[in-house]
Amino acid sequence: MAGDPHGDKTHEEPQAQEDLGQQQTAQDQPQVSGTDWEKAVAVRDEKTAALEAQVAEAARNAEAAEQLRNQIAELKA
């Protein structure tokens, strides 16, 4: 701003302090043990498999709906 004795430096310092705070927070977090990591990966894999099954089911439903639409169209023709 005009007449600001600090110029743009006042805007840079809070960002630097924020970055430092984020680094310290990351360092303060506990490390995940191998067993916990494996459990987390297993849970993720189960969720992924469930979602993939839902996608496959939706695809089958879409195909069935398309077949029914075609049958309806044939009957109307």
Protein Blocks (a to p, Z undefined) as FASTA:
>chain_A
ZZianlmmlmmmmmmmmmmmmmmmmmmpccddfklmmmmmmmmmmmmmmmmmmmmmmmmm
mmmmmmmmmmmmmmmZZ
